[in-house]
Amino acid sequence: MAWSAEQYLKFEDERTRPARDLLAQVPLASASRVIDLGCGPGNSTELLVERFGQDAVSGIDSDRDMLDKARARLPHIRFAEADLSQWAPPADADLLYANAVLQWIPDHLALMQQWLIALRPGSVLAVQMPDNLDEPTHRMMEETGAAGPWADRFAGGRLRRTSLPLPARYIDALSPLSARIDIWHTIYNHPMVDAQAIVEWVRGTGLRPYLAAAGTEHEAAFLADYTARIDHAYPPLADGRRLLRFPRLFVVAVRA
């Protein structure tokens, strides 16, 4: 299913902040080969270029619209189309940087192990993933999916993304391969203009497969039902805005 870079970038500042926080914990003074995995429209790639220089950085994504936007934004950077679940890192990579992409790959922990094994000592794997499936934004997707004439298309919760493993599982899986591993959660609190703004946020990511499954004939009704639930789940602040709580998981592993 195709992504929309334009929709994704409606909240570029908020989406880029975790990418900055992840990069800040990468313990490399310099690097000659840095790969932005799931680079999207290039907002995270731009951070890597600022730190390591354009000659060191390249990007990979599976979506052509995202790659088109990334190439327009950073015309001197090498971008390639690839499926990360089938991709293998080059042996000379200094940093594999995966911001908000591996949550879409159900067995991503095994993939992270494979990538670490392929790296040389001192190289870094840095990963950030939304850990928000228990937040109202995502619980309301399930509720709306079960509530309308489209309900048979959502039977069994088949569209629900796989929950992230607990931090202990990442430590158990990656520590034997790592000289150092840091794992932490950060909860971001984003003041949003209104409930519709929260809906617009998730339309660029988690809501996409739900709208696709509902079908174009039901899209407006699905969005109306979902927006009403979001309006109730996120009560107004004193100034009328709504506070979007957004937990994210971070992993930085240095190859032993």
Salt bridges, closest charged atoms under 4 A:
GLU12 OE2 - ARG73 NH2 2.42
GLU46 OE1 - ARG73 NH2 2.94
ASP65 OD1 - LYS69 NZ 2.96
GLU81 OE1 - ARG64 NE 3.18
ASP92 OD1 - ARG33 NH1 2.82
ASP94 OD1 - ARG120 NH2 2.71
ASP131 OD2 - HIS185 NE2 2.76
ASP134 OD1 - ARG160 NH2 3.75
GLU135 OE2 - ARG245 NH1 2.51
GLU143 OE1 - ARG229 NH1 3.12
ASP182 OD2 - ARG180 NH2 2.93
GLU200 OE1 - LYS10 NZ 2.85
GLU200 OE2 - ARG203 NH1 3.57
GLU217 OE2 - ARG153 NH2 2.78
GLU219 OE2 - ARG203 NH2 3.35
ASP225 OD1 - ARG229 NE 2.51
ASP231 OD1 - ARG242 NH1 2.84
ASP239 OD2 - ARG241 NE 2.74
